[in-house]
Amino acid sequence: MRILDNCISRALYKIFDVSESDDESKLHVRHCIGLPSLMNMIENRRCEFMDRLLGNGSFTACYV
């Protein structure tokens, strides 16, 4: 995930001419274009999946 996130950061550097060493600027650009880090995207998708799974009803009952 870090390698893919680094590829995105390098693309932002080339497209928007953001300094590679300026993390604050890269984060600002990512925020402005609505592109969070891959870790955040994966965590959000995992939470949404778990919410849907637990809200299904068939997985909330305890089978003993």
C-alpha positions as a Python dict, from the first residue, in 0.01 Angstrom:
ca = {
    (1, 'M'): (0, 0, 0),
    (2, 'R'): (286, 237, 73),
    (3, 'I'): (430, 173, -273),
    (4, 'L'): (97, 250, -441),
    (5, 'D'): (48, 557, -221),
    (6, 'N'): (398, 671, -317),
    (7, 'C'): (308, 633, -687),
    (8, 'I'): (6, 857, -634),
    (9, 'S'): (222, 1113, -453),
    (10, 'R'): (473, 1115, -737),
    (11, 'A'): (194, 1165, -989),
    (12, 'L'): (65, 1459, -786),
    (13, 'Y'): (419, 1597, -779),
    (14, 'K'): (441, 1581, -1156),
    (15, 'I'): (87, 1701, -1233),
    (16, 'F'): (64, 1985, -981),
    (17, 'D'): (436, 2065, -950),
    (18, 'V'): (431, 2004, -575),
    (19, 'S'): (765, 1959, -403),
    (20, 'E'): (830, 1594, -322),
    (21, 'S'): (970, 1686, 19),
    (22, 'D'): (676, 1911, 114),
    (23, 'D'): (431, 1666, 272),
    (24, 'E'): (193, 1942, 383),
    (25, 'S'): (146, 2064, 25),
    (26, 'K'): (88, 1711, -102),
    (27, 'L'): (-173, 1651, 168),
    (28, 'H'): (-340, 1981, 82),
    (29, 'V'): (-359, 1892, -288),
    (30, 'R'): (-494, 1546, -206),
    (31, 'H'): (-758, 1701, 18),
    (32, 'C'): (-860, 1957, -246),
    (33, 'I'): (-909, 1695, -516),
    (34, 'G'): (-1076, 1448, -278),
    (35, 'L'): (-805, 1184, -287),
    (36, 'P'): (-729, 1048, 61),
    (37, 'S'): (-440, 815, 134),
    (38, 'L'): (-486, 451, 41),
    (39, 'M'): (-478, 352, 406),
    (40, 'N'): (-775, 580, 477),
    (41, 'M'): (-968, 456, 174),
    (42, 'I'): (-913, 91, 266),
    (43, 'E'): (-1008, 150, 630),
    (44, 'N'): (-1327, 333, 527),
    (45, 'R'): (-1426, 54, 287),
    (46, 'R'): (-1358, -208, 556),
    (47, 'C'): (-1575, -20, 806),
    (48, 'E'): (-1857, 17, 551),
    (49, 'F'): (-1836, -354, 473),
    (50, 'M'): (-1851, -449, 840),
    (51, 'D'): (-2144, -212, 900),
    (52, 'R'): (-2339, -369, 612),
    (53, 'L'): (-2247, -720, 725),
    (54, 'L'): (-2354, -662, 1084),
    (55, 'G'): (-2667, -479, 975),
    (56, 'N'): (-2776, -780, 770),
    (57, 'G'): (-2950, -948, 1066),
    (58, 'S'): (-2840, -1302, 993),
    (59, 'F'): (-2497, -1234, 1143),
    (60, 'T'): (-2616, -1054, 1457),
    (61, 'A'): (-2779, -1356, 1622),
    (62, 'C'): (-2560, -1578, 1837),
    (63, 'Y'): (-2565, -1944, 1735),
    (64, 'V'): (-2460, -2162, 2030),
}
